[in-house]
């Protein structure tokens, strides 16, 4: 999961380095890198959302994972759009000339992409450092719950 976020961060970093004369090929390559990273990150994220969940609760865990992904995407898009619009507006106000609108738009997107890169790097670091499904303490809790469930079912 962390590797997927890191790969996506590289793709978004490529987009942050855009200029007015960037080619379509460069943009397409950056988008492919972003897509490959997000695709690689989402599958383990959804699996992690159901990891260790008891079978009767799997529907709720799945719904919560999907809702979190949708809300995070919506809020993140709104935030980055606001950052891009603010940076574009500020750049338009300070630049004049024939190319000022193009420069301002690219600048606004670049600022938003830098923020996006930062968010993805933070997500990758969190995934690498904080998520550990092989933690012995967690496995002992899951094993204890399984034993407790088996004992309760055997008593019936």
DSSP file (Angstrom, degrees, kcal/mol; ACC not computed):
  #  RESIDUE AA STRUCTURE BP1 BP2  ACC     N-H-->O    O-->H-N    N-H-->O    O-->H-N    TCO  KAPPA ALPHA  PHI   PSI    X-CA   Y-CA   Z-CA
    1    1 A X     >        0   0    0      0, 0.0     4,-2.0     0, 0.0     5,-0.2   0.000 360.0 360.0 360.0 -46.5    0.0    0.0    0.0
    2    2 A X  H  >  +     0   0    0      1,-0.2     4,-2.3     2,-0.2     5,-0.1   0.882 360.0  53.9 -61.9 -38.2    2.8    2.4    0.9
    3    3 A X  H  > S+     0   0    0      2,-0.2     4,-2.6     1,-0.2    -1,-0.2   0.886 106.5  52.7 -64.1 -38.1    4.6    1.6   -2.3
    4    4 A X  H  > S+     0   0    0      2,-0.2     4,-2.4    36,-0.2    -2,-0.2   0.916 110.1  47.1 -63.5 -43.2    1.4    2.5   -4.3
    5    5 A X  H  X S+     0   0    0     -4,-2.0     4,-2.2     2,-0.2    -1,-0.2   0.887 112.1  51.2 -65.2 -37.6    1.1    5.8   -2.6
    6    6 A X  H  X S+     0   0    0     -4,-2.3     4,-1.8     2,-0.2    -2,-0.2   0.918 110.1  48.5 -65.2 -43.2    4.8    6.5   -3.2
    7    7 A X  H  X S+     0   0    0     -4,-2.6     4,-2.0     1,-0.2    -2,-0.2   0.920 111.7  49.7 -63.1 -43.1    4.5    5.7   -6.9
    8    8 A X  H  X S+     0   0    0     -4,-2.4     4,-2.7     1,-0.2     5,-0.2   0.889 106.8  56.2 -61.5 -38.4    1.4    7.9   -7.2
    9    9 A X  H  X S+     0   0    0     -4,-2.2     4,-2.3     1,-0.2    -1,-0.2   0.883 105.2  51.4 -60.2 -38.6    3.5   10.6   -5.5
   10   10 A X  H  X S+     0   0    0     -4,-1.8     4,-2.2     2,-0.2    -1,-0.2   0.917 110.9  48.6 -63.8 -42.9    6.1   10.4   -8.2
   11   11 A X  H  X S+     0   0    0     -4,-2.0     4,-1.6     2,-0.2    -2,-0.2   0.911 112.8  46.2 -63.9 -42.6    3.4   10.7  -10.8
   12   12 A X  H  X S+     0   0    0     -4,-2.7     4,-2.1     2,-0.2    -1,-0.2   0.861 109.6  55.5 -69.2 -34.5    1.9   13.8   -9.2
   13   13 A X  H  X S+     0   0    0     -4,-2.3     4,-1.1    -5,-0.2    -2,-0.2   0.905 104.4  54.0 -61.3 -41.0    5.4   15.2   -8.7
   14   14 A X  H  < S+     0   0    0     -4,-2.2     3,-0.4     1,-0.2    -2,-0.2   0.904 109.5  48.0 -58.3 -40.4    5.8   14.8  -12.5
   15   15 A X  H >< S+     0   0    0     -4,-1.6     3,-1.6     1,-0.2    -1,-0.2   0.848 105.0  58.9 -69.2 -33.4    2.6   16.8  -12.9
   16   16 A X  H 3< S+     0   0    0     -4,-2.1    -1,-0.2     1,-0.3    -2,-0.2   0.757 101.0  57.5 -65.6 -22.9    3.8   19.5  -10.5
   17   17 A X  T 3< S+     0   0    0     -4,-1.1    -1,-0.3    -3,-0.4    -2,-0.2   0.268  81.2 127.9 -92.3  11.8    6.8   20.1  -12.7
   18   18 A X    <   -     0   0    0     -3,-1.6     2,-0.3    88,-0.1    92,-0.1  -0.265  36.6-171.5 -62.9 151.8    4.6   20.9  -15.7
   19   19 A X    >   -     0   0    0     91,-0.0     3,-1.8     1,-0.0    -2,-0.0  -0.839  42.8 -90.1-132.8 178.8    5.2   24.1  -17.7
   20   20 A X  T 3  S+     0   0    0      1,-0.3    -2,-0.0    -2,-0.3    83,-0.0   0.804 125.2  48.1 -60.5 -30.3    3.3   25.8  -20.4
   21   21 A X  T 3  S+     0   0    0      2,-0.0    -1,-0.3     0, 0.0    -3,-0.0   0.237  78.6 135.5 -97.4  13.5    5.2   23.9  -23.1
   22   22 A X    <   -     0   0    0     -3,-1.8     2,-0.1     1,-0.1    -4,-0.0  -0.340  53.8-120.7 -63.7 142.5    4.9   20.4  -21.6
   23   23 A X     >  -     0   0    0      1,-0.1     4,-1.8    -2,-0.0     5,-0.1  -0.390  13.0-118.4 -83.6 160.8    4.0   17.8  -24.2
   24   24 A X  H  > S+     0   0    0      1,-0.2     4,-3.0     2,-0.2     5,-0.2   0.874 114.9  59.2 -63.2 -36.8    0.9   15.5  -24.2
   25   25 A X  H  > S+     0   0    0      1,-0.2     4,-2.5     2,-0.2    -1,-0.2   0.895 104.7  49.0 -59.6 -41.5    3.2   12.5  -23.9
   26   26 A X  H  > S+     0   0    0      2,-0.2     4,-2.3     1,-0.2    -1,-0.2   0.927 113.3  46.4 -63.8 -45.3    4.7   13.8  -20.7
   27   27 A X  H  X S+     0   0    0     -4,-1.8     4,-2.4     2,-0.2    -2,-0.2   0.915 112.8  50.1 -64.3 -43.0    1.3   14.4  -19.2
   28   28 A X  H  X S+     0   0    0     -4,-3.0     4,-2.2     1,-0.2    -1,-0.2   0.909 110.2  50.3 -62.5 -42.0    0.1   11.0  -20.3
   29   29 A X  H  X S+     0   0    0     -4,-2.5     4,-2.1    -5,-0.2    -1,-0.2   0.915 110.6  49.5 -62.6 -42.3    3.1    9.3  -18.8
   30   30 A X  H  X S+     0   0    0     -4,-2.3     4,-2.4     1,-0.2    -2,-0.2   0.910 110.6  50.0 -62.8 -41.9    2.5   11.1  -15.5
   31   31 A X  H  X S+     0   0    0     -4,-2.4     4,-2.7     2,-0.2    -1,-0.2   0.871 108.7  52.4 -65.7 -36.6   -1.1   10.1  -15.5
   32   32 A X  H  X S+     0   0    0     -4,-2.2     4,-2.6     2,-0.2    -1,-0.2   0.912 110.0  48.9 -64.1 -42.0   -0.2    6.5  -16.1
   33   33 A X  H  X S+     0   0    0     -4,-2.1     4,-2.2     2,-0.2    -2,-0.2   0.923 112.2  48.3 -63.7 -44.0    2.2    6.6  -13.2
   34   34 A X  H  X S+     0   0    0     -4,-2.4     4,-2.7     1,-0.2     5,-0.3   0.941 113.3  47.7 -60.6 -47.2   -0.4    8.1  -10.9
   35   35 A X  H  X S+     0   0    0     -4,-2.7     4,-2.6     1,-0.2     5,-0.2   0.894 110.7  50.6 -62.5 -41.1   -3.0    5.5  -12.0
   36   36 A X  H  X S+     0   0    0     -4,-2.6     4,-1.8     2,-0.2    -1,-0.2   0.911 113.2  46.7 -63.7 -41.4   -0.6    2.6  -11.5
   37   37 A X  H  X S+     0   0    0     -4,-2.2     4,-1.9     2,-0.2    -2,-0.2   0.931 113.8  45.7 -67.0 -45.9    0.2    3.8   -8.0
   38   38 A X  H  X S+     0   0    0     -4,-2.7     4,-2.7     1,-0.2     5,-0.2   0.910 112.7  51.5 -65.3 -41.2   -3.4    4.4   -7.0
   39   39 A X  H  X S+     0   0    0     -4,-2.6     4,-1.0    -5,-0.3    -1,-0.2   0.879 111.7  47.6 -61.2 -37.1   -4.4    1.1   -8.4
   40   40 A X  H  X S+     0   0    0     -4,-1.8     4,-0.7    -5,-0.2    -1,-0.2   0.815 115.6  45.0 -72.5 -31.0   -1.6   -0.6   -6.4
   41   41 A X  H  X S+     0   0    0     -4,-1.9     4,-1.6   -37,-0.2    -2,-0.2   0.852 105.9  58.0 -82.2 -35.9   -2.6    1.2   -3.2
   42   42 A X  H  X S+     0   0    0     -4,-2.7     4,-2.7     1,-0.2     5,-0.3   0.877  98.1  57.8 -69.3 -38.0   -6.3    0.8   -3.3
   43   43 A X  H  X S+     0   0    0     -4,-1.0     4,-2.2     1,-0.2    -1,-0.2   0.952 111.8  40.3 -61.0 -50.3   -6.5   -3.0   -3.3
   44   44 A X  H  X S+     0   0    0     -4,-0.7     4,-2.8     1,-0.2    -1,-0.2   0.849 113.0  57.5 -66.3 -29.5   -4.5   -3.5   -0.1
   45   45 A X  H  X S+     0   0    0     -4,-1.6     4,-1.5     2,-0.2    -2,-0.2   0.930 109.6  43.5 -64.6 -43.4   -6.3   -0.5    1.5
   46   46 A X  H  X S+     0   0    0     -4,-2.7     4,-0.7     2,-0.2    -2,-0.2   0.882 114.5  50.2 -69.1 -37.0   -9.7   -2.2    0.9
   47   47 A X  H >X S+     0   0    0     -4,-2.2     3,-1.0    -5,-0.3     4,-0.6   0.906 108.7  52.4 -64.9 -40.6   -8.3   -5.5    2.0
   48   48 A X  H >< S+     0   0    0     -4,-2.8     3,-0.7     1,-0.3    -1,-0.2   0.837 100.1  63.5 -64.1 -32.2   -7.0   -3.9    5.2
   49   49 A X  H 3< S+     0   0    0     -4,-1.5    -1,-0.3     1,-0.2    -2,-0.2   0.761 112.0  35.7 -62.8 -24.3  -10.4   -2.4    5.8
   50   50 A X  H X< S+     0   0    0     -3,-1.0     3,-1.6    -4,-0.7    -1,-0.2   0.410  88.2 124.2-107.4  -0.4  -11.8   -6.0    6.2
   51   51 A X  T << S+     0   0    0     -3,-0.7     3,-0.1    -4,-0.6    -3,-0.0  -0.435  85.2   1.2 -67.1 125.6   -8.7   -7.5    7.9
   52   52 A X  T 3  S+     0   0    0      1,-0.3     2,-0.4    -2,-0.2    -1,-0.3   0.543  94.7 139.5  78.5   6.9   -9.5   -9.1   11.2
   53   53 A X    <   -     0   0    0     -3,-1.6    -1,-0.3     1,-0.1     5,-0.1  -0.683  57.4-115.1 -87.2 135.9  -13.3   -8.3   11.0
   54   54 A X    >   -     0   0    0     -2,-0.4     3,-1.7     1,-0.1     4,-0.5  -0.379  29.3-111.3 -65.4 145.7  -15.7  -11.0   12.1
   55   55 A X  G >  S+     0   0    0      1,-0.3     3,-1.1     2,-0.2     4,-0.4   0.826 115.5  55.7 -51.3 -39.8  -17.9  -12.4    9.3
   56   56 A X  G 3  S+     0   0    0      1,-0.2    -1,-0.3     2,-0.1     3,-0.2   0.776 112.1  44.8 -66.0 -20.9  -21.1  -10.9   10.6
   57   57 A X  G <> S+     0   0    0     -3,-1.7     4,-2.2     1,-0.2    -1,-0.2   0.383  82.4  98.2-100.9   3.1  -19.5   -7.4   10.5
   58   58 A X  H <> S+     0   0    0     -3,-1.1     4,-2.5    -4,-0.5     5,-0.2   0.846  80.6  54.8 -65.1 -33.7  -17.9   -7.6    7.1
   59   59 A X  H  > S+     0   0    0     -4,-0.4     4,-2.4    -3,-0.2    -1,-0.2   0.912 109.9  46.2 -64.0 -42.5  -20.7   -5.7    5.4
   60   60 A X  H  > S+     0   0    0     -4,-0.2     4,-2.5     2,-0.2    -2,-0.2   0.907 112.9  50.0 -66.1 -42.2  -20.4   -2.8    7.8
   61   61 A X  H  X S+     0   0    0     -4,-2.2     4,-2.3     2,-0.2    -2,-0.2   0.909 111.9  48.2 -63.3 -42.0  -16.6   -2.8    7.4
   62   62 A X  H  X S+     0   0    0     -4,-2.5     4,-2.5     2,-0.2    -2,-0.2   0.915 112.0  49.0 -64.6 -43.4  -16.9   -2.8    3.6
   63   63 A X  H  X S+     0   0    0     -4,-2.4     4,-2.7     1,-0.2    -2,-0.2   0.902 111.7  49.3 -62.7 -41.2  -19.4    0.0    3.7
   64   64 A X  H  X S+     0   0    0     -4,-2.5     4,-2.5     2,-0.2    -2,-0.2   0.900 111.0  49.8 -65.6 -40.7  -17.2    2.1    6.0
   65   65 A X  H  X S+     0   0    0     -4,-2.3     4,-2.2     2,-0.2    -2,-0.2   0.933 113.7  45.2 -63.2 -46.2  -14.2    1.5    3.8
   66   66 A X  H  X S+     0   0    0     -4,-2.5     4,-2.4     2,-0.2    -2,-0.2   0.913 113.8  49.1 -64.4 -43.0  -16.1    2.6    0.7
   67   67 A X  H  X S+     0   0    0     -4,-2.7     4,-2.8     1,-0.2     5,-0.3   0.913 111.2  49.8 -63.3 -42.8  -17.6    5.6    2.4
   68   68 A X  H  X S+     0   0    0     -4,-2.5     4,-2.7     1,-0.2     5,-0.2   0.907 111.3  49.2 -62.4 -42.0  -14.2    6.7    3.7
   69   69 A X  H  X S+     0   0    0     -4,-2.2     4,-2.2     2,-0.2    -2,-0.2   0.919 114.1  45.4 -64.1 -43.8  -12.7    6.4    0.2
   70   70 A X  H  X S+     0   0    0     -4,-2.4     4,-2.2     2,-0.2    -2,-0.2   0.918 115.9  45.2 -67.2 -44.0  -15.5    8.4   -1.4
   71   71 A X  H  X S+     0   0    0     -4,-2.8     4,-2.9     2,-0.2     5,-0.3   0.914 113.2  50.4 -67.1 -42.5  -15.5   11.1    1.2
   72   72 A X  H  X S+     0   0    0     -4,-2.7     4,-2.7    -5,-0.3     5,-0.2   0.913 111.6  48.3 -61.5 -42.5  -11.7   11.4    1.2
   73   73 A X  H  X S+     0   0    0     -4,-2.2     4,-2.3    -5,-0.2    -1,-0.2   0.898 113.7  47.1 -63.9 -40.9  -11.7   11.7   -2.5
   74   74 A X  H  X S+     0   0    0     -4,-2.2     4,-2.3     2,-0.2    -2,-0.2   0.935 116.2  42.6 -67.2 -47.2  -14.4   14.3   -2.5
   75   75 A X  H  X S+     0   0    0     -4,-2.9     4,-2.6     2,-0.2    -2,-0.2   0.910 115.3  50.4 -67.5 -41.7  -12.9   16.4    0.2
   76   76 A X  H  X S+     0   0    0     -4,-2.7     4,-2.7    -5,-0.3     5,-0.2   0.910 111.2  48.3 -62.4 -42.7   -9.4   16.0   -1.2
   77   77 A X  H  X S+     0   0    0     -4,-2.3     4,-2.4    -5,-0.2    -2,-0.2   0.921 112.6  48.5 -63.9 -43.8  -10.6   17.1   -4.7
   78   78 A X  H  X S+     0   0    0     -4,-2.3     4,-2.1     2,-0.2    -2,-0.2   0.913 113.1  48.0 -62.3 -42.7  -12.4   20.1   -3.3
   79   79 A X  H  X S+     0   0    0     -4,-2.6     4,-2.3     2,-0.2    -2,-0.2   0.943 113.8  45.1 -63.8 -48.6   -9.4   21.1   -1.2
   80   80 A X  H  X S+     0   0    0     -4,-2.7     4,-2.5     1,-0.2    -1,-0.2   0.851 111.7  53.6 -66.8 -32.9   -6.9   20.8   -4.1
   81   81 A X  H  X S+     0   0    0     -4,-2.4     4,-2.6    -5,-0.2    -1,-0.2   0.905 109.0  49.1 -65.3 -41.0   -9.3   22.6   -6.5
   82   82 A X  H  X S+     0   0    0     -4,-2.1     4,-2.4     2,-0.2    -2,-0.2   0.907 111.7  49.0 -64.2 -42.0   -9.5   25.5   -4.0
   83   83 A X  H  X S+     0   0    0     -4,-2.3     4,-2.5     2,-0.2     5,-0.2   0.930 112.7  47.7 -62.4 -45.6   -5.7   25.6   -3.7
   84   84 A X  H  X S+     0   0    0     -4,-2.5     4,-2.4     1,-0.2    -2,-0.2   0.917 112.9  48.1 -62.8 -44.0   -5.4   25.6   -7.6
   85   85 A X  H  X S+     0   0    0     -4,-2.6     4,-2.6     2,-0.2    -1,-0.2   0.907 112.8  48.1 -64.6 -41.8   -8.0   28.4   -8.0
   86   86 A X  H  X S+     0   0    0     -4,-2.4     4,-2.3     2,-0.2    -2,-0.2   0.921 113.5  46.5 -65.2 -43.7   -6.4   30.6   -5.3
   87   87 A X  H  X S+     0   0    0     -4,-2.5     4,-2.0     2,-0.2    -2,-0.2   0.889 113.4  49.5 -66.4 -38.4   -2.9   30.2   -6.8
   88   88 A X  H  X S+     0   0    0     -4,-2.4     4,-2.6    -5,-0.2    -2,-0.2   0.933 111.2  49.0 -64.8 -46.0   -4.2   30.8  -10.3
   89   89 A X  H  X S+     0   0    0     -4,-2.6     4,-2.0     1,-0.2    -2,-0.2   0.912 111.7  49.0 -60.7 -44.2   -6.1   34.0   -9.2
   90   90 A X  H  X S+     0   0    0     -4,-2.3     4,-1.0     1,-0.2    -1,-0.2   0.880 112.6  47.8 -63.2 -38.1   -3.0   35.3   -7.4
   91   91 A X  H  X S+     0   0    0     -4,-2.0     4,-1.2     2,-0.2     3,-0.3   0.887 109.3  52.7 -71.6 -39.1   -0.8   34.7  -10.4
   92   92 A X  H  < S+     0   0    0     -4,-2.6     3,-0.4     1,-0.2    -2,-0.2   0.906 108.2  52.4 -61.6 -41.1   -3.3   36.3  -12.8
   93   93 A X  H  < S+     0   0    0     -4,-2.0    -1,-0.2     1,-0.2    -2,-0.2   0.795 114.8  40.8 -66.0 -28.3   -3.3   39.4  -10.6
   94   94 A X  H  < S+     0   0    0     -4,-1.0     2,-0.4    -3,-0.3    -1,-0.2   0.557 108.8  63.8-100.5  -7.9    0.4   39.7  -10.5
   95   95 A X     <  -     0   0    0     -4,-1.2     2,-0.3    -3,-0.4     9,-0.0  -0.935  56.7-176.8-120.3 141.0    1.2   38.9  -14.2
   96   96 A X        +     0   0    0     -2,-0.4     2,-0.2     4,-0.0     3,-0.1  -0.960  35.0  72.2-131.6 150.9    0.3   40.8  -17.3
   97   97 A X  S >  S-     0   0    0     -2,-0.3     3,-1.0     1,-0.1     4,-0.3  -0.738  88.9 -59.8 133.7 177.4    0.9   40.0  -20.9
   98   98 A X  T 3  S+     0   0    0      1,-0.2     3,-0.3    -2,-0.2     4,-0.2   0.853 130.9  38.8 -65.3 -37.0   -0.2   37.7  -23.7
   99   99 A X  T 3> S+     0   0    0      1,-0.2     4,-2.7    -3,-0.1     5,-0.3   0.306  84.3 104.2 -97.2   9.4    0.8   34.5  -21.9
  100  100 A X  H <> S+     0   0    0     -3,-1.0     4,-2.5     1,-0.2    -1,-0.2   0.868  79.6  50.0 -64.2 -36.6   -0.3   35.5  -18.4
  101  101 A X  H  > S+     0   0    0     -4,-0.3     4,-2.5    -3,-0.3    -1,-0.2   0.935 113.2  45.6 -67.6 -44.5   -3.5   33.3  -18.4
  102  102 A X  H  > S+     0   0    0     -4,-0.2     4,-2.3     1,-0.2     5,-0.2   0.936 115.5  47.0 -62.0 -46.4   -1.6   30.2  -19.6
  103  103 A X  H  X S+     0   0    0     -4,-2.7     4,-2.5     1,-0.2    -1,-0.2   0.903 112.7  50.0 -61.3 -41.3    1.2   30.8  -17.1
  104  104 A X  H  X S+     0   0    0     -4,-2.5     4,-2.6    -5,-0.3    -2,-0.2   0.903 110.4  48.9 -66.8 -41.7   -1.3   31.4  -14.3
  105  105 A X  H  X S+     0   0    0     -4,-2.5     4,-2.4     2,-0.2     5,-0.2   0.933 113.6  46.0 -63.8 -45.4   -3.3   28.3  -15.0
  106  106 A X  H  X S+     0   0    0     -4,-2.3     4,-2.6     1,-0.2    -2,-0.2   0.906 112.8  51.3 -64.3 -40.3   -0.2   26.1  -15.1
  107  107 A X  H  X S+     0   0    0     -4,-2.5     4,-2.5    -5,-0.2    -2,-0.2   0.928 109.5  50.1 -61.4 -45.1    1.1   27.8  -11.9
  108  108 A X  H  X S+     0   0    0     -4,-2.6     4,-1.9     1,-0.2    -2,-0.2   0.920 113.3  45.0 -60.4 -45.3   -2.2   27.1  -10.1
  109  109 A X  H  X S+     0   0    0     -4,-2.4     4,-2.8     1,-0.2    -1,-0.2   0.905 111.0  54.3 -65.0 -40.0   -2.3   23.5  -11.1
  110  110 A X  H  X S+     0   0    0     -4,-2.6     4,-2.3     1,-0.2    -2,-0.2   0.914 107.4  50.0 -61.4 -42.8    1.4   23.1  -10.2
  111  111 A X  H  X S+     0   0    0     -4,-2.5     4,-2.0     2,-0.2    -1,-0.2   0.929 112.5  47.3 -61.3 -44.6    0.8   24.5   -6.7
  112  112 A X  H  X S+     0   0    0     -4,-1.9     4,-2.6     1,-0.2    -2,-0.2   0.896 111.0  51.9 -64.1 -39.2   -2.1   22.0   -6.2
  113  113 A X  H  X S+     0   0    0     -4,-2.8     4,-2.6     2,-0.2    -1,-0.2   0.865 106.2  54.0 -66.6 -35.0    0.0   19.1   -7.5
  114  114 A X  H  X S+     0   0    0     -4,-2.3     4,-2.2     2,-0.2    -1,-0.2   0.928 110.4  46.9 -62.8 -43.0    2.8   20.0   -5.0
  115  115 A X  H  X S+     0   0    0     -4,-2.0     4,-2.4     2,-0.2    -2,-0.2   0.925 111.6  51.3 -62.4 -43.4    0.2   19.8   -2.2
  116  116 A X  H  X S+     0   0    0     -4,-2.6     4,-2.3     1,-0.2    -2,-0.2   0.890 107.7  52.7 -60.0 -39.7   -1.1   16.5   -3.7
  117  117 A X  H  X S+     0   0    0     -4,-2.6     4,-2.5     1,-0.2    -1,-0.2   0.921 108.7  50.5 -61.0 -43.6    2.5   15.2   -3.7
  118  118 A X  H  X S+     0   0    0     -4,-2.2     4,-2.4     1,-0.2    -2,-0.2   0.906 109.7  49.8 -61.1 -42.5    2.9   16.1   -0.1
  119  119 A X  H  X S+     0   0    0     -4,-2.4     4,-2.4     1,-0.2    -1,-0.2   0.906 112.1  48.0 -63.4 -41.1   -0.4   14.3    0.8
  120  120 A X  H  X S+     0   0    0     -4,-2.3     4,-2.5     2,-0.2    -2,-0.2   0.879 110.7  50.4 -69.7 -37.2    0.7   11.2   -1.0
  121  121 A X  H  X S+     0   0    0     -4,-2.5     4,-2.7     2,-0.2    -1,-0.2   0.921 111.5  49.3 -64.1 -42.2    4.1   11.2    0.6
  122  122 A X  H  X S+     0   0    0     -4,-2.4     4,-2.5     2,-0.2    -2,-0.2   0.910 111.5  49.0 -62.4 -41.6    2.4   11.5    4.0
  123  123 A X  H  X S+     0   0    0     -4,-2.4     4,-2.6     2,-0.2    -2,-0.2   0.903 111.5  49.5 -64.3 -40.8    0.1    8.6    3.1
  124  124 A X  H  X S+     0   0    0     -4,-2.5     4,-2.6     2,-0.2     5,-0.2   0.929 111.7  48.1 -64.5 -44.6    3.1    6.5    2.0
  125  125 A X  H  X S+     0   0    0     -4,-2.7     4,-2.7     2,-0.2     5,-0.3   0.917 112.4  49.2 -62.0 -42.8    5.0    7.2    5.2
  126  126 A X  H  X>S+     0   0    0     -4,-2.5     4,-2.8     1,-0.2     5,-0.8   0.927 112.2  48.3 -61.4 -44.5    1.9    6.4    7.3
  127  127 A X  H  X5S+     0   0    0     -4,-2.6     4,-0.6     1,-0.2    -2,-0.2   0.907 115.9  43.6 -63.9 -41.4    1.4    3.2    5.5
  128  128 A X  H  <5S+     0   0    0     -4,-2.6    -2,-0.2    -5,-0.2    -1,-0.2   0.892 126.0  29.9 -70.3 -39.1    5.0    2.1    5.8
  129  129 A X  H  <5S+     0   0    0     -4,-2.7    -2,-0.2    -5,-0.2    -3,-0.2   0.797 127.0  31.7 -95.3 -31.0    5.4    3.2    9.5
  130  130 A X  H  <5S+     0   0    0     -4,-2.8     2,-0.7    -5,-0.3    -3,-0.2   0.708  97.9  78.2-106.7 -22.4    2.1    2.8   11.1
  131  131 A X     << +     0   0    0     -5,-0.8     2,-0.3    -4,-0.6    -1,-0.1  -0.805  46.5 156.5 -97.9 119.0    0.3   -0.1    9.4
  132  132 A X    >   +     0   0    0     -2,-0.7     3,-1.1     1,-0.1     6,-0.1  -0.813  15.4 176.1-142.3  97.1    1.4   -3.5   10.5
  133  133 A X  T 3  S+     0   0    0     -2,-0.3    -1,-0.1     1,-0.2    -2,-0.0   0.620  82.2  62.3 -77.3 -10.9   -1.0   -6.4   10.0
  134  134 A X  T 3   +     0   0    0      4,-0.1    -1,-0.2     5,-0.0     2,-0.2   0.223  69.6 137.6 -96.8  14.5    1.6   -8.9   11.2
  135  135 A X    <>  -     0   0    0     -3,-1.1     4,-2.2     1,-0.2     3,-0.3  -0.446  53.0-142.1 -61.4 122.2    1.8   -7.3   14.7
  136  136 A X  H  > S+     0   0    0     -2,-0.2     4,-2.1     1,-0.2     5,-0.2   0.843 100.1  55.6 -58.2 -34.3    2.0  -10.2   17.2
  137  137 A X  H  > S+     0   0    0      2,-0.2     4,-1.7     1,-0.2    -1,-0.2   0.918 108.4  47.4 -64.8 -42.4   -0.2   -8.3   19.7
  138  138 A X  H  > S+     0   0    0     -3,-0.3     4,-2.4     1,-0.2    -2,-0.2   0.911 111.5  50.7 -64.6 -41.8   -2.9   -7.8   17.0
  139  139 A X  H  X S+     0   0    0     -4,-2.2     4,-2.7     1,-0.2    -1,-0.2   0.861 107.9  52.6 -66.3 -34.6   -2.8  -11.5   16.1
  140  140 A X  H  X S+     0   0    0     -4,-2.1     4,-2.3     2,-0.2    -1,-0.2   0.872 109.6  49.4 -69.1 -34.1   -3.1  -12.6   19.7
  141  141 A X  H  X S+     0   0    0     -4,-1.7     4,-2.3     2,-0.2    -2,-0.2   0.929 112.9  46.6 -67.2 -44.7   -6.2  -10.4   20.1
  142  142 A X  H  X S+     0   0    0     -4,-2.4     4,-2.2     1,-0.2    -2,-0.2   0.912 113.6  48.9 -63.0 -42.3   -7.7  -11.9   16.9
  143  143 A X  H  X S+     0   0    0     -4,-2.7     4,-2.5     2,-0.2    -1,-0.2   0.898 110.4  51.1 -64.1 -40.7   -6.8  -15.5   18.0
  144  144 A X  H  X S+     0   0    0     -4,-2.3     4,-2.6     1,-0.2    -1,-0.2   0.901 110.4  49.0 -63.9 -40.7   -8.4  -14.8   21.5
  145  145 A X  H  X S+     0   0    0     -4,-2.3     4,-2.5     2,-0.2    -1,-0.2   0.896 111.2  50.0 -65.6 -39.1  -11.6  -13.6   19.8
  146  146 A X  H  X S+     0   0    0     -4,-2.2     4,-2.4     2,-0.2    -2,-0.2   0.911 112.2  47.4 -64.8 -42.0  -11.7  -16.7   17.6
  147  147 A X  H  X S+     0   0    0     -4,-2.5     4,-2.6     2,-0.2    -2,-0.2   0.916 112.0  50.2 -64.1 -43.3  -11.2  -18.9   20.6
  148  148 A X  H  X S+     0   0    0     -4,-2.6     4,-2.5     1,-0.2    -2,-0.2   0.914 111.3  48.6 -61.7 -43.2  -13.9  -17.1   22.5
  149  149 A X  H  X S+     0   0    0     -4,-2.5     4,-2.5     1,-0.2    -1,-0.2   0.914 111.7  49.4 -62.9 -43.0  -16.3  -17.4   19.6
  150  150 A X  H  X S+     0   0    0     -4,-2.4     4,-2.2     2,-0.2    -2,-0.2   0.896 111.5  49.0 -64.0 -40.2  -15.5  -21.1   19.3
  151  151 A X  H  X S+     0   0    0     -4,-2.6     4,-1.6     2,-0.2    -2,-0.2   0.923 112.3  48.2 -65.1 -43.8  -16.1  -21.7   23.0
  152  152 A X  H  X S+     0   0    0     -4,-2.5     4,-0.6     1,-0.2    -2,-0.2   0.898 113.1  47.3 -64.7 -39.5  -19.4  -19.8   22.9
  153  153 A X  H >< S+     0   0    0     -4,-2.5     3,-0.6     1,-0.2    -1,-0.2   0.866 110.6  52.6 -69.3 -35.1  -20.5  -21.7   19.9
  154  154 A X  H 3< S+     0   0    0     -4,-2.2    -1,-0.2     1,-0.2    -2,-0.2   0.790 103.8  57.9 -68.9 -27.9  -19.5  -25.0   21.5
  155  155 A X  H 3<        0   0    0     -4,-1.6    -1,-0.2     1,-0.2    -2,-0.2   0.670 360.0 360.0 -76.4 -16.5  -21.5  -24.2   24.6
  156  156 A X    <<        0   0    0     -3,-0.6    -1,-0.2    -4,-0.6    -2,-0.2   0.489 360.0 360.0 -81.0 360.0  -24.7  -23.9   22.6
